[in-house]
Structure formats: structure tokens, C-alpha cells
Amino acid sequence: MKYSYDIEGGERREAEKKPPIVLVSKGKIYAYLFISAPVIGFLVFTFVPSLYSLYGAFTDWNGLGQMNFIGLDNFKALFKDEYFYKAMYNTIFMMIGIPIGVVLSLLLALALNRGVPGTNVFRVIYYIPVISSIAAISILWQWAYNGDYGLVNQFLGFFGIKGPNWLQNVHTVKPALIIMAVWKGLGYTMLLYLAALQSVPKTFYEAAKLDGANALQSFWYITLPMVKPVTFFIIVTSVIGGAQIFTEIDVMTPNGGPEFSSASIVWYIWQKAFGNFQLGYASAMAVILGIFIFIVTYIQFRLNERSRFDMD
């Protein structure tokens, strides 16, 4: 950069002046400030509490008194706890709704992707449950599942079917919760699939049609592979979310359902921690749940890598 200076005799000359050395630009400082907010939030609200919970799993902490180190006693106790196994089984069983929701949302997205009239209206209708309060939805479905005046049994009554008391029956409480979970998440996964379908190049289908492929073959060899990243994302996040199901259970079946048949593992952790004040024991269960989620997610990523394909 050139600068002009006044010198004696009124003469002027131009001199080269190097710009000041800036170690970190303002843009980078602002960027680091924005990045630091979620990082600090993660450290304060997730990482540090996780470490604290990990240490608590080896203590007899009741949430108020001193934390006494007891080694593996909590883990030995929970592996002999029949309710722990029952809660884990219930949690895994209710994940049956994940593949059901994936298939239904994909079919729904395929239908809306055909440009039927009122597509935007259907998008809004299906997405309303996603943004609604889970507690409010749980109360609504609790009323719908009521055995005496519930909407579900009234509907079945038109066909001469006498429905059960869904949430008070050992055999129907888990399917009832699965149906509600599928209904609530349908709009979210449908929108993801719809965005993925609209990003598939039309030339692929035109080329397949020229080669004589029918609609089913186009779906199997073009649509499914192209939406596979979305399917992987939905399954991974759904499994992680399904392993942590809590609010629906606590609102609709506050006692864990008949014979503990709807109690999820997070609900059981909550009961042990804040119902029985066994925070050390609850921390041990949280550690097992964290390991379970890590292993399942790792397996999913490995399977996805093996089936990865490159588009030429």
C-alpha cells in the first residue's frame, strides 16, 4: 500500500508502508465466539455431568449425602435386578415402531412427491404432532386409549369390536405406545424422505425407462439407494431416541404399566434416582444404557460402511 508524506520544502514523496500484522482477524474471533457457545454448553451440561454420573455409578450416593466408593456393587446388584431386565426388554421391544415408521413415512413421501393437490396442506397436518408438546400428546392419547369412553374403542365399536383398556392390559400397552410413537414421528421422517426424493435427478428415471425398467424396478434400483443416507440417519437417531423414551411412559403409564410391562429403562432410572434416591444405582444403569447405545450405533455405522456405494 502506498502513502504520501509532507517533507521540508513542500515536496512530497511516496513511500511503501506494510499493513499492520494481524495475528487473528475479527472474523475468526467472531467465529470462535459463536463456536464456543455450543462447546461450552456441551462441556457444562453433557460432558461434565456424564463424568460425574460415571463416578457416581461406583458410589452409594443418594443425592444428598456423601458419595462413598463401593466399587462394582451397583453393577452386581442391577444385573440381579429383574426389573432392570424387564425395562431393557420393554425399551427394545418398543423399537419395533422404528421400521414401521420408516416404511410408512417413505410411502407417504412417495405419495406426496407425485404432486397430488393439497401437498402443502398434508405436510402441515403431518408435521403438527412433531412440534406439539409430547406431554400434551400423551394426555390426548391417554384419553383416546381409555377403555370406557376412548376414541379408539368407540371407532372399533362401529365394527362390532369391543376394544380392551389399552393402557391397563399387559398385551396391549406396548403396542398402544408404539402406535402413538409412530404417529408422532411420521411427519418428521416424511419430510426428510420428501426432501431426499426431490433431490433425485429425473434423468435417472428417464434413463431407466428407456432401458425398459418398470416402476418397481426404478424404485428398487434408483429410489431406495438414493434415499439410503436419509434412511441411515433416521434409523440411527430413532434408535438413540427410542432408547431414551421417557415422557410418554411417565404420563400415560405413571406406574410403569400393568406388571411393569411398559416401563422403559430411562423411566426406571428416573424412578430409582428421584423416587428411591438411589442415584448411585441409577448412574450404574445410565452407564449400561450409554454402552448399549454406543454399541448399537457403532454396529449401524459399520453395516452402513459395508453397504456404501459410489455414484459414477
N, C-alpha and C positions, 0 to 999 in steps of 0.2 A: 504494500500500500504506500502511496506517495503522499508527503506532507510538504507544505511551503512554510518557510520561516523568514521573518524580517531580520536583516543584519545591518550593520553600520553602513551609512551612505545610501540607505533606501533600497539596496539591492536585495533581490530575492533569489533564493536557490531552492531546489527541490532535494529532498533527502529521503532515503528509504528508511522506514521505521517498521520493525517487525510487530505484528499484533501481539498483545499480551498472551502469555501462556495460560491456558485454562485446563486444569487437570480434569475436572468433571464439569460437563456442561449443565446448564439449568434443566435442560430437557431430561438428562439422565437422573438428576436429583429428584425431579417430579416423578419420574418413572419408578425410582426406588421407593419413594414415599407411598405411591399407590400400591406397589407390590408388597410393601412391608405390612400394610393393614391386615390383609388376609393371613400373612405368615404369622404375625403376632397373635392374631385370633386363633390360628391353628395351634400354636405353641401353648397359649394360655388355656384354651377351652378343650383341647383334644389331647395333645401330646403329653403335657404335664399331668393332667388327670389320669391318663392311661398308665403312665409310670406309677402314679400314686396307687391306682387300683391294682396294678401288678404286685406292688409291695404289700398292699392290704390283703391280697389273697393268701399270704403266708402268715397272717396275724389273726388274732381273735377279736379284732376291732368291732365295737358295737356302735360306732358313730359318735360317741360322746367321750368315752374313757380313753385310757392309754392303749396303744397298739402293742400287744405282746407277740413276739415272734413265736410261732408254733410249728414252723416247718411245713410239711405236706399234709398236716392233719385235715385241713379243709378239703383237699382233693380226695383224700381217702374216704372222708365222710360222704362227699357228694356222689362218688362212684358206688356207694351203697344205698343212695337215696333213690327209692323207686319213683318219687315224684319228679326227680331230675330227668330220668329216662322217659317218663311219660310226657313231660313238657317238650323234650327234644323230639320225640316221635310226633307229637301234635304239630310242632313247628314245621318239621319236614313234610308231614302229610299235607298240610295246608299249602305247600308249594306246588301241589298238583294244579293249582289255578294258574300258574305261570305259563305252561304250554297252552292251556286252554285260552288264556287271554291273548297270547301271541297269535294263535291261529285266527281267532275271532277278529282281532284288530287288523290283521293282514287282509282278511276277506272284506272287512268294512272299508279299508283304504282302497282296495281294488275296485269296489263298487263306486266309491266317491271319485276315484280317478277317471272314471268313464264320463265325467262331465254331466251327470244327471242334474236336472233342475233342483235348485234349493240346496246345492252343495254347501254353501257357506252357512246356511241355517243349521244343517246337520252337524257341521263342525262345531258350532257354538253349543248346540244341545249336548253333544257327546263330551264336550270339554268342561261343561258346568260342574260335574261331580269332581273333576280334578282340582278345581280351585275352591271347592267348598270345604268347609271345616269337617275334618274327619270325625270329630265328636258329634257334630250335628247330624252327619250322615249315619253314624252308628245308632243314634237315637231314633232316626227315621226308620232304619231297617229293623231295629228292635221292635218298633210298633208293627211294622209290616209282617214280621215273623210271629207275632203273638198268636197263640193257638185258639183264642176265643173270638177275637174281632180283627185279627190281622188281615191285611190286604191280600197276602199270598193265599191264605186259606179261603178267603172269600172268592178269589179267582178260581181256585181249584173246585170250589163248590158248584160253579156253573157246569162243570163236567161230572158232577156227582162224586167227586173225590173228597174224602174227609182228611184234611191235612193234619199233621202232628203239631205239637207245640215245639216248634223247630229248635229253639234255643234251650229247651229243657229236656231234650231227648238225646241220649248218648250217640245214636246213629245218625242224627240229622244236624247236630250243632256244627260239626266241622264243615259239611257240605254247604250249610247256610252261610257260614263265614267266607267260604271260598267264592260262592256266587257274588256276595257283596264286594269282595276284593276285586274280582274280575270286572264287575260293573263299574267300579270306581276308577280303575286304571285304564279302561278301554279307550277313553278319549285321548289320553296322553300317547299311548303306543300307536293309536290310529294316526295321529298327526305326524309322528315320526316316520311311519311307513308311507304316508301320503307324500311327504317331502322327498323320501327316497325314490318313490315310484316316479315322481315328476322330474327327477334328475336323470332317469334312464334315457339315453339317446334314442330317438324314434327310429334312427337308421338301423339299429339292431333288429327291431321288429320287422322293418321293411325288408332287410336282407334275409331274415329267417322266412318271411312269407314268400320271397322269391325262390328260396330253396325248398319250398313245399312244406314248411313246418306248420302244424295246426296250432290252435290256441293253447292247448295243454302243453305241447312241446315248447312253445315260446315261453310259457310261464315257468316251466321246469328248468329250461336251459338258459334263460335270459333273466327273467324277473327275480327268481329266487337267488341266484348268485349275486345279482346286482344289489339286492337289499340285505345281503348277508351281514355286512358291517353293522347295520341298524339292528338286525336280529341279535347279533352278538352283544351289542350294547344293552339292549332291552333285557336279555336274559341275565347278564352279569348284574346289572343294577337291581333287577327284580329279585334275584336270589339274595342279594345283600339286604334289600329292604324287607323281603319276606322273612329272613332270619331274625329281623328285629321288630316284627309285628307286636304291637302292644295296645294302642289306644282302643282299637275295635274290641279286643278281648276284654279290656278293663271296663268298657262302657256297656257292652252287650251281655257279657257273662262275668260280672264282677267277682264271682266266687270260683272262677275257673271252669265253669260249666258243670253239668252233672258228672259226678265221678271223675272230676279233673280232666274231662275229655276235651276241653277247648283251651286249656292253659298253655300259653306259649312259653318259651324259655325266658324271654325278656320279662314277661309278666311274672314268672316265678322269681326271677332275680329281684324285681321290684318288691314283691311281697316279702322276700327274705330280708332285703335291705331296709325297707322302711315300714314293714309290717311287724317283723320279728326283731328288727335292729341287729341283724347278723350281717353286717357289712363285709366282714372278712370272708364269710362263706359265700355271700353274693358276688364278691370280687372274684373268687375262685371260679364260680360259674361263668362270670363275664370273660375270664381268661380262656376257658374252654370254648365259649361261643366265638371269641375272636380267632382262636386257632382253627375252628371249624370253618368260619367264613374265609379265612386266608387259604386253607387247603382247597376248598371248593372253587374259589376264584382262580387259584393257580392252575387247577386242572382244566378249567374252562379256557384259560389263555393258552395252555399247551395244546388242547384239542383244536383251538381256532388256528394256531400256527400250522398245525399239520394239514389242515384243510384249506390253507390260504391259496389263492390263485392270482396270477398276474395277468392283467388285460393287455394284450398286444395292440 
